[in-house]
Amino acid sequence: MSQDPARSGGNIRPDIHTHRHCSTSTLPSMRARRVTATAAVAALLSLLAVTAARADDGPALTTPGAPVVVANEPHQLTLTWAPSAWVGEPGGTEPITYQVLVPLGPNTYRGLGSTQTPSITLTDLPPGTEYRIAIQAYTIGGYSDTSAATALRTAYGRAKVSYLNLDWSPTDNQVQFVAQVVNTGTQPLDLSTVRVDYHLRFEGGNTSLVTQCDWAAMGCGRIERQLYYYLP
């Protein structure tokens, strides 16, 4: 049985030996017209199929679960989440990669890391810092919607520092604040290793600055104060 050239993608070659009593000048022309019409219909159906696929284009992967905190330490965070799966059958065979994202605004994210397993340990994180973290999955063949975001705060270190401004006047040329250091550990904290940096910018060319400590506060006499000037 001969193969139809329109289906196999080969060259169209009219068969002039099918009917011995037909004119060789007529049959090839009829055969070519029939094949041309078949090819045109096939091309139209292919175009309609592509158009329908584009109209139904959407996430190829299900939305991963919101991240859950497994371990929270001052400088690292371990998260896990429900994995993504392929939408519909048959599913793909490509590995699924998960991106750990911090939503910054509409369709704007900052990446914290990526993994091909539904869990990750993030390192080098600042302690006592608030985050909103979401997960998105993707492969070569598609992507997922972004998961719901989880709000969390990384664990504090051995010391927790809080700041309170005491002077809001723009005309008295003073900076007054309270910096409170709280020991969050179970052992005594050597304050000689604690440093608090306060950065400010001079205006109007005046670079004179004098630091003072509230001597009524306990431990003020053991606080060392230094001034550093940086070029703008």
Buried (B, 14 or more C-beta within 10 A) or exposed (E): EEEEBBEEEEEEEBEBEEEEEEEEEEBBEEBEEEBEEBBEEEEEEEEEEEEEEEEEEEBBBBBBBBBEBEEBBBEBBBBBBBBBEBBEEEEBEEEBBBBBBBBEEEEEBEEBEEBEEBBBEBEEBEBBEEBEBBBBBBBEEBBBBBBEBBEBEBBBBBBEEEEEEEEEEEEEEEEEEEEEBEBBEEEEBEEEEBEEEEEEEEEEEEEEEEEEEEEEEEEEEEBEEEEEEEEE
